Amino acid sequence: MKSSFKYISLICRIIVGVVFIYSGFVKGVDPLGSTYKFNDYFNAFNANWATTFSFGLSFVLSLAEFIVGFCILLNLKIKLSSLGAVLFMAIFTPLTLVLALTNPVHDCGCFGDALILTNWQTFWKNIVLLIPTIYLFINRKKITSTYSNTDQWLAITFGTITMIIVSIYSYQHLPVLDFRPYKVGTHIPEAMTTPEGAPADIWESKFIYSKKNREKTFTMKKLPDSTWTFVSAKHELIKKGYEPPIHDFTIVDNEGTELTDIILSNENYNFLLIAYNLEKADLSKSKEINKLYDFCYENGYPFYALSASTDAAINEYYKSTKASYDFYTTDEITLKTIIRSNPGLLIIKEGTIIGKWHVNDLPSPEYLGKNILKQTISNYKKTADKYYIYTLILLCSFLISSYVLVKQKIKKP
């Protein structure tokens, strides 16, 4: 009996712990993405005033999820962590049901951009997760830890500090893991293409007719006779088909001419300054950006500033920064997805993204020099190596924690 309880508890801890850790981590490495998602929900429910708290909530929620999962997986403060997991599920399970029924935002955002789930998929995921979560909560007093109270709090402190550092770094630079479709190396035209034979959207058309002051809904397969009068029609999406990773990337000049294909097919180095909202943009690096534009002008590299801002905001930006480059219009959501920085820099060549920089890490003209491709590849390799090292450190820390836990269990009489 004790043996079966031990293994059931372990399985439940692994399931709940891994899901919470994964959910918290993928949101924690992209705090701005979580902020945008909170804004979407607040706007959908006409609570625009709450968007002020979106940024803080993104940090708190991801950290809380990660720590709850961390504690449950490693059996740290199980009474407190199981209570935290139950509270999460008690809040978000009914909330996801409401979201599934009303569908105000199509992507739930529970796993950030790492794993896209519909609202119904999220709801059923929560229903399944409720089972091991409730089991752990009910049996929380029976599950004991081999760690001392001090060791448990030290481990929790270590996990908390690690997650905070990862989130702050990802905010001040770029996410340490990029789950979005605009990562370095992406060939944008290919990512905009629908493969041959991919499933298409399935729609159902319904027609409303009236007769003798009575309205009735008909389908295409069964339409009424001529004695009925047509009133209106509505079309419902029954099943979502394949959607390319990039499906809303367009660049339009101030005269309404679309330049997307021209830019994506250009064999030269194309510099794209991304600033989704100029009124909220960080202008501290405007001189560096102007130098980059001068560098592009002198070397014949196209330079495009992309924004969704109004003409008034653009004119104010010109006054504040003394910029002399032109602005082009792109959808705000697309710009937020391309890069988590306002502004940020993108370099593409023949439609392939070869470099991305946060405003805090903009490359200098001297750094780029005459061989941009070499420098961007070198920068990407350094970044990749750095993230590889960070991942190894986190993995080693986790393995050491697991080893200590197992060793203490073996020594326990």
N, C-alpha and C positions, 0 to 999 in steps of 0.2 A: 504493500500500500504506500509506504513511504517512498519507495523507489519510483513508482508510477507518478506520484505527486511531484517528485523531484524532476523527472523528465518532462512532464507536462508544463511545469512552471518554467523550465529552461526554454522549451519551445515557445511558450507565450512571451517570455522576455526577449527572445531573439526576434520574433515577429514584430512586436510593438516597438522594441528598441531600435531596430534597423529602420523601420518606416519613419519614426519620429526623427532619428538622426539624419536620414536622407532628406526628409522634408525641410528640416531646419537648416541643413548645410547648404542645399542648393538655393535656398532663399537668402541665406546669410552671405554667400559669395556674390550676390547681385542685389544689394539693398535698394538701389534705384529702381530695379525692375519690380520689386515688391511694393515700393512706394507708388509706382504708376498703377499697379493692380488695385491697391487700396483706393486710389483716386477714382478708378473706373467704377468700383462698387459704390463709393460714396455718391458719385455723380448720378449713378443709375437709380439710387434710392432718394434722390433729391436732398442729399445731406452735404451740400457743397462746403458748408462751414467746417465739416470734419476733416477736409483734406489737409488742413493745417497740421494735423497729428499724424498724417500718413507716414512721413519719414521716420518719426520716432517709433511708431507701431511696427514698421518693417524690421527695425533692429530688435525690438523687444520680442516680437513673435518668433522670429527665426532663432534667437538665442534661447528662448524658453523651450521651443520644440526640441532643439538640439540637446539641451541639458537634460530634459525629461527622458529623451531616448538614451542618452549617454548613461544616465543613472540606472535606468531599467535594464539596459543590456549588461552593465557591469555589476548589477546588484548593489547599488549605492543608495542608501536612504530610501529603501523600497516603499516604505509607508508614505513618505512625502511624494516620491516620484510617481507612484501609482495613482495617488490622489490627483496629481497634476495631469496625468494622462486621462483620467476619467473626466476631469473638468473640461479639458480640451474637447473630448468626444461629446460631452453633454452640450457644449456650446455649438460646435461646428456640425454635428450630425443633423440637428433640426434646421440649422442655417443652410446647409447644402441641399436639404429637401426643398426649402423655399426657393433657393436659387435654381434647382432643377425644374421646379414647376413654373417659375416666372421667367427664367433664362435672361436676366438683365445683362449678363456678361457671358459670352460663349465659353471662354477659357477660365476654368476655376482658379488657376494659379497656385494650387496647393503644392505643386512640385516645381514652381518657377517655370523656366523655359526648358528644363531638363526633360520633363515628361508631361506632355500636354494631355489633359483629361477633360472630357465634357463634364457638365454639372451632374448628369445622371451617373456617370462612371465614378465620380468623386463620392456621390451619396452612397452607392453600393459598396465602394471601397471602405467607407466609414462604417457601414453596417457590419461588414466582415471583421474589421479591426475592433469593433466593440466587443466581440466575443472574448478574445484573449485579454483585452484591457480590463473588462469587468472581472474576469477570472483572477487576474493579478490583484485587483483591488479587494476582492472578497477575501482572498487568502494572504493579504499583505502581512498579517501578523505571524503567519506560519513560515514566511520566507525570511531566513536570517542571512546576514552577511558575515563573512569571515574577516572583513576589514574592521579595524578599530574605528571608533567615531572620528578620531583625528585624521586617520588615513582617508576616510570617506570624504570628509570636507576638503582635504588637500586635493584629492582627485577631482572633485567638483570644481574647485577653484581653478585648477589647471585647465579643465575643459572649458570653463567660462572665459578665462583670459585668452585662450587659444582662439575661440570662436569670435570674440570681440576684435582681436587683432586682424583676423581674416576679413571680417566685415568692414572695418575701418580702412584697411589697405585696399580692398576692392572698391570702396567708395572714392577714395582719394586718387586712385589710379584707374585701372580697368579690372573687371571681375577676373579672379585668378583662374576660373574655368568659364569658358565662353560656350554657352549652350544655344546661342542664337544662330540664325542662318547666315549672318554676315561675318563669320569668323575669318581670320586671315587664311588665304588659300582658296576661298570660295570663288568659283566662276559664276558670277551673277546670272548671265544669260541661261546657263545650264540649270541653275536653281530656280529659274522662272518657267522652265519647260515642263509640260505635263507628259509623262511617258505614254507611249502608244499602248492602248488597251487598258489604261487606268480607269477605274470606275468613275462614272460621272454622277453629279447630283441627281437625286430622284425627287421630282416634284409631283404634287397632286393638285389639280385644279378643281375648284368648287364654284358652281354657278348658282346664283340666287335669282329665282323667278317669283313673280307674284301672280295671283289669280283670285279675284273676288276678295280683295283686301287681305289676302293671306299669302305669306311668303314661305318658300320652301327651297331647300338646298339640294342641288343635283350634281352628279359627277359627269365627266366626259362620256362615260360608258352608258349612262342612262339620263338622257336629256328629255325634257317635257315636250308635249306637242305644241302646236302653234297657238293654242288657246291661252298659253302662259306668256307673261310679259317679262323680258329680261330686266333685271334690276342692277346687278353688279357681279363681279367675279373676284375671287381671291385665290392665291397660290401659296401652298404650304410645302416647306421642305421636309420630305419624309425621311430621307437618308442622305447624309453628307458624303459626297464623292471625294476623290483625290484632290488635294489642294497643294500646289507647289510650295516649297519652303519660302520662296520669295514670290509674292503675287501682287504687290502694291507699290513697286519701286518705279516712280516716274519723276522726271525732272522737266520743269516747264519754265520758260523765260517770261519776262514781264509782258510780252505780247501774246502769250498763250500758246507759243510754239513748243512742242515737246522735243526735248533733246536727248532723251534716254538712250535710244539706239545709237546716236552719233557718239555719245560719250562712252558707251559700253564697247563699241567697236574700234575706238581710237587706239592705235598702236603705241601712242606716246604715254608718258606718265601723267595721269590726271589727278590733280590734288582737289579733294573735296573737303571743304570746311563745313562741318555739320553743327548747326546751331538751331535746335528746334524752336526755341523761344528766346528772342534777343533781349526781351525785357528781364528775363531771369538769367541771362548768360553771364559767365565769369569774364570780366573785361580786363583782368589783371595781366593777361598775356597778349594784349592787343598789339603791342609793339613787336613781339616775336612773330605774331601772325602776319603783320605788315611786312616784316623782313622775309618771311617765307614767300609771300606774294611777289615781292621784288625779285627774289631768287627765281621763281617760276617765270616771271616776265622776261628776265634776262636770258634764260635758257630755253624759252619757247615751250614751257610746260603749261597746259591749260589749268586754270585755277577757278573752281566754282564754289561759291558760298551757297549752301542749301539751308533754307529755313521755311517755317510755316508762319512767320510773323507778318504783321500788317506793314503797309508802306510807311506809316507814321513811325513804327518801331524801327524800321530799317533806316529811315532818315535820322532818327535820334542816335542810332548806333554809329552812323557815319560821322556825326558831330562829335561823339565821345571818343572815337578811336582813330579818326582821320584816315579811315580805310578808303581804298580806291578800287577795290574789286567789286564785281557785280554779284547781286543775289538772285537766286533762282528758287522757285517754289517746289516743295516736296511735302507730302503728307506728314503731319506732326508725329503720328504714331510710328510711321516708318522710320523717321529720323531718330526717335527714342530707341527704336529697336536696333538700328545700325550700330550705335555707339552710346555707351552710358557716360556721356560727358557733354556739357553744354557751355562752350563749344568743344568739338573734338576734331581730329584730322584723320582722313582716310586717303590712301593712295591706291589707285587702281590702274591696271595696265591691261588692255584688251579684255576688259570686263572682269578681270581677276583682282581680288583684293590682295595687295601685297604688303600693306602696312596700316596699322591703326595706332593712334596715340590719344591719350587723355590730355586735356588742356594742361595738366601739371607736368606732362612728360613730352611736350612738343619737341621734335628734332630741330636742330639749328641748320641753317644752310651749309655751314662748315661741315657738319656731321654728314649730311647727305652727299655733299660734294658732287663729283661727276658720275659716280656709279651708284645710283639710287637703289637699284635692285640688289646689289651686293650689301649695301648698308641695311636695307629693310630685312633681308634674309638673316643677316647677322644679328639684328635687333630681335627678330622673332626667335632665333635660336637661343639667345641669352635669356629671353623671357621664358621660353619653354623649359630650359635647363633649370631656371630658378624655381618654377612651379613644380618641376620634377623633384627637386630637393625638398621643397615644402611638403610635397605629398609623402616622400620617404620619411620625413621627420614625424608627420602625423601617424603614418602607418607603424613606424617603430614604437612610438609612444603608446599606441593602442595595443600592440603585441606585448610590450613590456607590462602594461596594466593587466592584460589577460593572463600572462605568465604568472605574475604575482598572485592573482586571484586563484588560479589553479593550484599553485604551489601551496598556498595557505589551506586550501580544501584538503589536499593530500596529507598535510601535517596534522589536520584536525583529528583528534581521537574519536 
